[in-house]
Amino acid sequence: MAIEILPLDKIMERVGQEIGKSPWVLIDQDRINQFAECTGDHQWIHVDEEKAAAGPFGKTIGHGFLTISMIPKLSEDTSVVPEGTMMAINYGLDKVRLLNPVTVGSKIRSNISLGSVTDKGGGRILISTVHTIEIEGQEKPACVAESLAMFFTQQ
């Protein structure tokens, strides 16, 4: 997919529609370990491969927050941007659900749809995108989250 720069009225027409799907990204043990190191979350189910092999999933799993933190990477090339945007910032998340663990060696991608568009005035536009984080080969997604971004445009 690609980043689409569109007039605000054209973006509003796409509410509820799929924007696109990201490429698949491998969740390997190195990525899991780096996330554990960064966050200080070294729970055995994530980092102890031997103990996790005897655990409920048969191997280590990525942190739920690792899956959530992948949203910017998974959407970097698949988005809609209002014309005249000078910058955008992460505005938070709504309605986040972790539905299925991501086991080590799995690939994930985001199926992205446009949730809402709100003109906040003063050149600020709040856009929500719904991310269904899929796991390759599995029907049940890892995560569904509504991501919010505030776009600052020229008035």
Secondary structure, 3 states (H helix, E strand, C coil): CCEEEECHHHHHCCCCCEEEECCCEEECHHHHHHHHHHHCCCCHHHHCHHHHHCCCCCCCECCHHHHHHCHHHHCCCCEEEECCEEEEEEEEEEEEEECCCCECCEEEEEEEEEEEEEEEECCEEEEEEEEEEEECCCCCCCEEEEEEEEEEECC
